[in-house]
Amino acid sequence: MNRYRLSGDRRPWEAALIVLFIVVFCAASVQAAGPNHWRSVGIGDCPGRDVAGSSGPNPDPSKCTDAFRGQTAVCWNQGCTYKNVAVDSCRGGASPGRMYVCEGPPAQPVHIGNWRSVGIGDCPGRDVAGSSGPNPDPAKCTDAFQGQTAVCWDRNCTYKNVAVDSCRGGASPGRMYVCDARPAQRANIGNWQSAGIGDCPGRDVAGSSGPNPDPSKCTDAFRGQTAVCWDRNCTYKNVATESCRGGASPGRMYTCAAPARTKGPGPSPDMVLFDNWNGYVCSTTNRVRFELRRDSFVSRIVVWSDARRDGGNLSAILNGPHGAAGIASRQGNCDTHQRQWCERIFDVSLDLSAGWYNLDLDRNSVCQNQGSRGNGFAKIYGNQR
């Protein structure tokens, strides 16, 4: 009987312990399982942009919604304020407090049509379209929009003509998507080789209609340079494909892989067809002008350039009786005493008729003086016909 009572005496204590364990475990489980939560990011504040407030020293869990992900709460001992500004941009406020960012569960790669999720973010401006609902419109992910951005919230999405990697610093972070219109194809069109998706600012020297690069524009003179194509047109840029980065309108990118041209009959090695170099002090110009007295095969043009001005990446357009051709340079030898002065070598490999030619450079860096009659220093190598 005593043993029975002792056993009975323990049961309320055991039951209370079990109940307490269940309550604590369940509370922790509910907190951990919440879809959104506030995460402490240190001390800080930023001016204005307050959209709500709450009492108490900790942020209100109910205010961390899908629409507020990535944005900011600042808390003090007696209250919190909520700001519609990305936490990384919340700086310079007069009343620093404990700062929090609203986060959701780890982003899962999601595909909606050809849209692929890339996390939470936003960028200012560049909006070109919109749609209702929480998911991006599959119809808006076209070849022309390849690599660009959609930002979605609970009720709507916006579409921005900016590469997703450059979409930063916006005030209203949402679920961000990149348009993967179609897998990059290693397609060759004539001597154009596919180089993926990309773009670069400026340096356009020609254009064509249609979604594919014009085979006739991939010449010896354009070898290694770039075409960018969209659904309706292409542009051609006198910039090496590996350097073509940071443009605002990514498209299908191609590099010109024209086979190296063999030199026609003539004396070997190459002879100097034109030379206006001299040893006097010079200033700089962005134009070289020279004359071919006979029809010639021109293998290369060598100019004397100030590396402080050309940045090691000098390109040009050769204009003359043959038309225009974009060409890029490579570095040659540099002066042993004034090391900023270096050869820039343009590999031309073209048959050119007799006449006057202009080499119009993209930088004002080539030596010229009275001895060269104001024209950039140039040596033209090749063979006369």
HELIX and SHEET records of a PDB file:
HELIX    1   1 ASN A    2  ALA A   33  1                                  32    
HELIX    2   2 PRO A   61  LYS A   63  5                                   3    
HELIX    3   3 ASP A   66  PHE A   68  5                                   3    
HELIX    4   4 VAL A   87  SER A   89  5                                   3    
HELIX    5   5 PRO A  138  LYS A  140  5                                   3    
HELIX    6   6 ASP A  143  PHE A  145  5                                   3    
HELIX    7   7 VAL A  164  SER A  166  5                                   3    
HELIX    8   8 PRO A  215  LYS A  217  5                                   3    
HELIX    9   9 ASP A  220  PHE A  222  5                                   3    
HELIX   10  10 THR A  241  SER A  243  5                                   3    
HELIX   11  11 ALA A  307  ASP A  310  1                                   4    
HELIX   12  12 GLN A  370  SER A  372  5                                   3    
SHEET    1   A 5 HIS A  37  GLY A  44  0                                        
SHEET    2   A 5 GLY A  97  GLU A 103 -1                                        
SHEET    3   A 5 GLN A  71  CYS A  75 -1                                        
SHEET    4   A 5 GLY A  79  ALA A  86 -1                                        
SHEET    5   A 5 ASP A  50  SER A  55 -1                                        
SHEET    1   B 6 HIS A 111  ILE A 112  0                                        
SHEET    2   B 6 TRP A 115  GLY A 121 -1                                        
SHEET    3   B 6 GLY A 174  CYS A 179 -1                                        
SHEET    4   B 6 GLN A 148  CYS A 152 -1                                        
SHEET    5   B 6 ASN A 156  ALA A 163 -1                                        
SHEET    6   B 6 ASP A 127  SER A 132 -1                                        
SHEET    1   C 6 ASN A 188  ILE A 189  0                                        
SHEET    2   C 6 TRP A 192  GLY A 198 -1                                        
SHEET    3   C 6 GLY A 251  CYS A 256 -1                                        
SHEET    4   C 6 GLN A 225  CYS A 229 -1                                        
SHEET    5   C 6 ASN A 233  ALA A 240 -1                                        
SHEET    6   C 6 ASP A 204  SER A 209 -1                                        
SHEET    1   D 8 MET A 271  ASP A 275  0                                        
SHEET    2   D 8 ALA A 378  GLN A 384 -1                                        
SHEET    3   D 8 SER A 296  ASP A 306 -1                                        
SHEET    4   D 8 TRP A 341  LEU A 352 -1                                        
SHEET    5   D 8 GLY A 323  CYS A 334 -1                                        
SHEET    6   D 8 SER A 315  GLY A 320 -1                                        
SHEET    7   D 8 GLY A 355  LEU A 361 -1                                        
SHEET    8   D 8 ARG A 287  LEU A 292 -1                                        
SHEET    1   E 2 SER A 283  THR A 285  0                                        
SHEET    2   E 2 VAL A 366  GLN A 368 -1                                        
END                                                                             
